[in-house]
C-alpha cells in the first residue's frame, strides 16, 4: 500500500492579470525523496514554489502537509511547520557576520542559544565556510552567500526544503559542497523539492522529476524517463538533453 505523501499539491492555479502562470497543477512529494521541478523559463516553477512557501496564495486549489491544509498560511507559519524555502536571489543579513546569520536563523526557529551555537559551528564546517564565518555576509561571494543561506535553512532541519535554483552562478567547488550536503541529508531522510536548469545536477540528485510548460505539468516520473519524454525534449531540452 502506497504511503501518504508528505506534501500534496491539488490543482493549484495562479493568474496575474491575463496571464495564467500556473494552471491546475497537481503532484505529490513523498517523504525522503529529492524531487526535481524543471521546465523552461516562464513555465511556472517559481510561482509554484511561491505558493508552497506562502509568498503567494493560489487562486484555486489546495496544498496539504501530512494531510493538513496549509494553502493560506504565511511563510513564518509554514517555516514553523517545517516548510523552508531557499530563494533564487539570495537573502542574507548583509551587515551581520556569516556566523551570526546562522545564529539568528536558529534563534528565530526557537533554538536555545547553546544549541544554535553548536549547530551553527557544525554547519559552518560542513559547508566549508570557516575562513569567512566572521566576515559580514555582504562581503561574501555569490556562491558563499548561497551556501550560507543553505545553512540557515538547516539550522532546524525542515520537513521539506524548497530550493529555487541553488546552483545558479555558483563556483563548481561550491556546487560540489552543496550537492554533497543535499545527498548526505537525503540519506538521513530529508525531503527536497529542487528547481534547477542544471540537467547534470538534476540527473545526479533527483530520484523523480516533474516538468512544467506554460503553467502545466507535462511529464512526471523517474528523472531519466522524464528527461527522455518527447514532450519534455520539445518543450525544454531541445536536442541537447544528454
N, C-alpha and C positions, 0 to 999 in steps of 0.2 A: 504494500500500500504506500503510495507516494505521500511524503510528509508535507505538511502545510508550509507554504513559503514564509520566509522571514518578512519579505516586503511584497505586497501585491498592488499592482497598478491596474486599475479597472476603468478603461475607456475615458482617460483624461483628455481634455481638449483645451486649447487656449487660442484666442483670436486677438490680434492687435489691429483695430480698425477693420480694413477689408482683407487683412492677411490672416489666413488660418495657419498659425505657426505649428500647432500640434493638433492632430485630427484623430480623436478616439483611439489613443494609444493604450494598449494593454500588454503587460508581461509580468512574470513573477521573478523574484530574486530569491533563490534558495539559500539557506544558511550555509556558510562555509565556502561559497563559490566566488571566483573572480569573474564577473560578467562584463563583457565589453559592450559599449554602446558606440557604434560607428555610423558614418554617413557623411555626405558632402556638406560643405558649409551651407548654412541656412536650412538644414534638414529638420531642425527642431530639437537637437540633442541637449543643448544648454538650457533651452526652455523647459524641457522635461526635468533636468536637474534642479532648475529654479523652483519648479512646482513641488518636487520631492523634498526640498530643503526649506520650504516655507518662504522663499523670496518672492514667489508669485502664488496666487491661488488659481486653480483651474476654473474655467467657466463651466465645465461639466466633468463628471467622473469622480471617482473616489480612490484614495490610496489607503492602504492598511499596513500597519506594522504589527506583526504577530497577531493578526486578526482584529486589531483595534483601528478604527478610522482615525487618520491623522491629517486629513485633507486640508484643514484650515488652521493648523497650528502654526505658531510663529517659529522662526529659526531658533530662538532661545529654548522654547518648549521642546522642539524636536531634538535639539542637542542634548537636553537633559534626559530624553528618552533613548538616546544612543544613535541618532542620525546626524552624522558630522559631514560637513561639506568643505572641500578644498577648491578654491576658485582658480580659474584660468589666469586672471590678473591677481598676482599675489597680494594678500592682505596681512601685513605685519605692522607692529608698532615701531615706526622707523626711528624714533628718538630714544628708544629703550634698547638695552643690550639684547643680543640673541638669547642669552640665558634667562633674562628677565621676561622676555616674551613667553617662554615656556612656563615659567612660574605663574605668570598672570593667567595663562590658559588653564593651568591646573587648578589654581585657586578659584577661578570663575566656575569651574565644574564641581567645586565642593571639596577638593583635596585639602588635607591639613598642610601646614607649612612644611613639616618634616617629610611627608610623603611626596609633596610637589618637588621639593629639593632633590630627593633621591631619584625620582622619575626623570626630572629634567637632566640631571647629570648622566643618567643611563642613556637617554635619547641623544644627548649631545655626542656621546661617544659612538653610539650605533650609527648616527648619521654623519660621522667624521667632521664635526663642526667645532672640535676642541680649540683649534687655532683662531677661531673668530668668535668664540662664545661671549666675550666681553666687549666686542665692538657693537656700536649702535647698529641695529638691524638695517637702517638706511644705507649703511656703508658696505653691506654685503653685496656680492654679485647676484645676478638674477637667479642663477642656479642655487646658490646658497640660501636665498630667500625662500625658494620653493622647498628646499629641504627643511628649513626652519618651520614654515607653515605646516608642512607634513608632520613634523614632530609635535606641533601644537595640537593637531587633530588627534594625536595618540597619547596625550598626557593622561586621559581617561579612555582606554580602548573602547571604541564605539561598537554598537551592534552592526552598523553598516557605515562604510566610508564611501562618500560620493566624491569622485576625483575627476575634475574637469581639466583635461589636457595637462597633467602634471609633468610630462616630459618635454613639453614645447620649449624650445630655445634653451635647453639645459645641456651643459657640457657632458660629453659621453661618460666621463668618470662618475659624475654625479647621477647620471641616468642609471648606471650600474648599481650605485649605492641605493637609490630609490627602488629599483627592481628587486634587489636582494631583500630590502625591508618588506616590500609587499609580499614576496614569496614566503619569507620567514613567518610573517604574521598570518598569512593564509594557512600555512601548515599547522598553525596553532588554532585554527578555526575561524579566523577573522574573515568577514564578508566584505567584498568590494564591488562597487559599480564604477567602471572606468570608461570615461570618454577619451578617445585618443584617435589621432590621424596617423599614428606611427604603427604601420602594419606589422613590422617585425616584433615590436613590443606586444601588440595585441595577440599575435600568434604564440609568442613565448609565454605570456602570462594568463590569458583568458581561457578558461575552460569552455565557456559558451559565449556567444555574441549575438547582438541584435543590431540589424542595420535599418536605419531610417532614411527616408527620402520624401521631400515635400510634406513633412509633418506626419508621415505614416510609417508604420513598421512594414518593411518589405521582405524581411527574412530574419529568422531566428533559429538557433540551434547550436550544435557544436561549432566552434570557431572556424575550423578548416572548411566545414560544409558551407557555412555562411559565406566565407571568402571565395568559395568556388561557385556560388549560386550565380547563374547568368544575370539575374535581375540586379544583383549587387555589383557585378562587374560592369554592367551597362550604366548603372546609376552613379557609381562612385569610383571604382578602382580602374576602369579602363582596361587597357591591355597589359598594364604593368602591375600585376597583382601577385607575382611570385616573390 
